[in-house]
């Protein structure tokens, strides 16, 4: 409890309570929250608990002393003995006061310290047996020195206080007892109750005075600095005070002349706007509180603009939930098919998502995260979802964000503070039930201002985002009805806890046929409009589009393809604008003069009768590709040479393939002496391109087996798969892209791991029809299917 300063209030009769019997050797205990009473000190104490009031009245009736004891947890309403300290102050109740508001106060005078031995059971209030602790009377030069130092500090501290009573300085100068000086100084010091309790429990005089002196030294430093700053700023403060008085007088004159109604009208408009905003109770209470502050501020005050901006943000935010709109699944499917070609599995998952939202609109839907290369349509999928749900769409770009305040906002104490991007996006959308696209979530950085990805954990957690608290607003805002959709190019840079809150949906990229269809349906039409052309003025035939896809772009998405189409159509726009042609039709023969020579050559299967060459399949961020594994044998001492800028994993695959060949020398009919007399060199062409991964294991084994058995590999066959030292063919990723690359290169057979049969449905129908699929369980299957008979 805090002391009551109104100790001069007239005493009222205390209410009568039933008297109880307390043993004569026991003491009545009054627990207090935030007050430590020291011996020799008189202080008023407010008591509010029924037990404490009964205890004080019992002590008054029996003229007994009480023990004033600090409880450990100030928030505990009825502390048990374990929640109380063990050293108290024995005190006399000087006066009992009942104020007009029916609050109870006791004025107590501390007598001496006492230690609680045990509490008595069965009493209506706390009572305990105590051991009185006498004040040490030891004197020594060390104690005398400490006494003089503490007395000097106390007098200096009182003199530095503004408007300090001179009687207090006299009281400190008149002190002769070291213990009494330490207790009196501690009682007046502005320190925590727990620190005061520690001083109360310190019986040794030297230790007690050292503790009080240490605390007082810290307060002296603060008081000296405050005094210096006060002297420097007093003149400036006086000038500002004078200006404030003049402005207040001016405002009074304006009100008397009827010229001060503008502020009143503004406050009335804000009051009406707050009522109309339909805020939750906590936000509305905060808005009204800030409005009262704003009403009392002069318009010229620096803080008035900050408070007005804060009120504008609270009023403009869409607190009310709009009417729930029914999702039409058939219309959603039509919109997805209209906006996107291909991506059948992705669109099926989105339809499932929308169906669940329709059946359970108040449920906790998963956070979808579209992951894929640039240009495959991740952002446009989010826009299509918003159209299908008939909700407003807003995009929040997270690329390059490295400050936590970009997500949670800045505190209003900073100049130019604003809410975070999440709240700003909702205000821009104008609805709490919007579709919010968190673009490039994998490109958030971590800086000295905090980790924004950690702040995103609360945003994307359905269990927490209903009470999302922006630092600027300082009130909860419900994000549970926002449909969050994230996009990323890769998962590696997304922290694990954040990735765990999202459902990952991969967009692997488009095949050549899909790109051609997208160009026909969307890209050409869009670029015609962008360049001011009509469909009857310019056209690009399918063969030209196919050549642009194969010879001028190499990407998983279609952004570069659209740029090249735009470049070709701009050539047509120049001719039409000059009047040299009324219609321009672009074919394959025109592309060299318009776009230049093709920049990429399509890989074709290497047709050779030389043993030691195998065709492999690779995955790249821009789609699938074929690569060639070349092996040759030169005189040496059994070494293995690897070239072609291979990564560590690919080098290990080559070593595993050689070991596997050596383990099968008798089965393959290879002379073991060849390994002792020869070095084997494995090279992967396109040496400037880094290559890595385990999926070339089958191709490397086949190339080495072909070299050492002098049997050629079939030129119409490509292969992929990881190998183990037991000869098993293990599954790999990127099957769809690899198979499409094999079909585009003119191959007719592909050998794939048998455990990749699950990926067969993902392969486009056109590639399935052109290729023969061979499923490998082990490397023996690869040898029997890939190597030609020995001539």
Phi, psi and omega in degrees: 000148177267149181296148176265123182282340184275065184278350182269008180294145181297138181286141176245161180291131180288144178296146184282135174230158183290134181281143178235161182266124178242131180305150184292332180273006179255162181235141176284132183249131174246108178284140179233160187270304190230026182234135171240117179268129180258153175302139179085359184248136176257128183212142174278142181228130176273130177240135184232336181284144183301320180295320181292320178296316179296321180295316181295319180292323177297318179295323178295317182297319185265003181054046181254158174280158178237161174253118177270114190234130181279133175272152186288316181254111183293342182273351182283125187283318182231082188291140173279168178305326179292340180270012182240150174291172184252352177247125181236179177246122175287129187221153172261137176276110182280324185204142176243127186234132170248113185284164178303332178276013177068018172275152186248138181223145173234138174259117187245146175243119180292140183248302180198170179281155176209151180249131179288125176269308176199150179271145180274134178275158172078016178258149182288349175217175184286132174217147185208156169273134187232160174247116180289136182251111179289153179285128179300141182247012183293140176232144179199164178302324180295317180293321179297319179295317179296321179300313181294321180295316180294322179296318179296316179298317182295317180295318180295319180296319180295321181292332179281342181290140177288134177057041178284136179292133180296336179297330181292320177298316179299321180297317180292321181291334182274353183293140178236343182264124179300316181295318180295323178296315180298318181293317181295319179296315181297324182293332181269350185283145180270076178231172184292149177303325180294325177292320177296321178298322178298321177293320179299323182280354179272108184274321182298129185296315182299312180296320181297313181293326177297317180296314180296319180296322180295313178297320183291328178296320178296317180294326179297319179300316180295317181295321179296314179298319180298320179297317180296314181295321180298320179294323181287324186265351184299320181295315179295323180295319179300322180293318179294322178297320179297317178296319180297320179295318180296319180294321179295320177296320179296318179297322178296317178298318180297321179295321179293330179272001180079018181258003185253024183278348183298316180295319180297320179294320179297317179296321178296318179296319178295322178298317178294322181293322178297318179295325183283338185289342179058050179286158168297164187300319181295316179293320180294320178297318178294320180296318180293324178297314179294327179294321177296321176296316182296324181294326181278346183278142169290150184298335182276354181296141182296327184280346183298318179296322179295317180294321179295319177298319179298316178296321178299319179296314180299321183287322186281341182291143180279083181288321184286142179275127180290169178297138181289129180261137181286133180274127177265108185295320179297318178294323178296319178295321178296319180295317179296318179293327180289323185272336187221136174258142181077210179051044187298316181294323180296313181295326177295320178294323179294320177298318176300317180299315181292324179296319178294320179296327179290317183282330180228073185296336180260007180282171180267094183284152178290158176269116181277138177232112179274121182242128179179173181294166178296144172084012181265359174102027182293311182293320181292334174296320176298319178296323179293322177297319179297319178297318182294326180272354182056048178237155175294147182246135176222140182248129177245114181275123181255000180296125178083359179288125181228012181239128180301330181294340175295337179262311185267349181087168179262151175288150187291350179289342181273146177290135180073021181295146179217159172295167179286175183298331181293309180293322178297320179296321179293320177296320179296320179290331180076017181206142177279352178246055182260173171257117183250119179268115176268091189279139176057053182290343179278353185253017173286140179251171179242120182239189181289345179274005179120181183248106181295331179294330176290323177293331179290342181300318180289324181296320188262009178259112181301339180281341186243331191287357174290341179235040179298131183243111175279139183298327181286314181290322180062019173224152182294144174231131186278115178256007188293339181264359177281134176269106181269132175228125183252156174230151179203154175269330179211156182267342188299326185270000177271124180302148183305311180299325179287320179296328181292337181275357184238151172265118186277127175238115185272135173248101191285345185116171186255147172280173180298320180293321178294320178298319179298316180293321178296318179297318179298314190279323191239307194293315181297314180298318181294321180285330174299314179294320182295330182258013175071027182252155175254162184295335180270005179254332182211148177206155176234125183283169186296323180296323178292319177297320180295322178292321177299319181296317186275324189257342185240350179224150172215094186204163176277327180265206185229016182292313178296324178299317179295322179295319180293322176297318177298322179296318179294320181287333175293327174298318178291324180297323179296315181296318181291320180295326179284342182087007180283346179207147176262338176212137181238123176248120184260127177240186183297328182289336183275343189292326181298320180282336182270312185255355186088180179291148179305138183270342182234138176258132177289131179291135176242153182297133181283112182263111183210155177256014182274127175294151176101005180240126179231150180260121179253171178239138183230154174252135176233163179300343180253018178124188180274166179202161174254150176222158184247133177257119180247130179231139177218161182241131180231156178301140182179207185236030176088023180273165177239121180250129181237127178224168181112019180056059181270143176282174184299319182294320181290325176296319179294326177297319179296319179294320177296321179297318180295318178298321180294322177295317180297327180287349182240030183297319181290322180292325182268353180073041182255139177284118181301336181293340179301324184290332182278335185259355189228151165258141178253127182248121177249126181231141175244111183302175192063056186296341179281349182261122178296142181225141180201166179118158184270356191285354178270008184301315181297317181296320179294318178298317181295319179296317179292319178296320178298318181295312188279340176261357180059039176240133183282155175271139180302130186285348181262012188238135172238158187213157175208155179148148176269148180244155174244166181292347174274357179091006179283149174258118186261155184289155178225174181259176176070028184299316182302309183295321181294317181294319178298320178295322179295318179295319180294333181277000177088012178281159182240348181227140173230138177251121185234154176300139181299330181282001174261013177301333181296340181270000185298322183293338181281344184285133180302149184299322181298319179291325179297322183287332184271345189241151171260129184257130177240123185260126187256127172269322180213177185289339177296323176297321180295319180296315183292330184268333189261325186275135175283162179295147181288129183281000000 
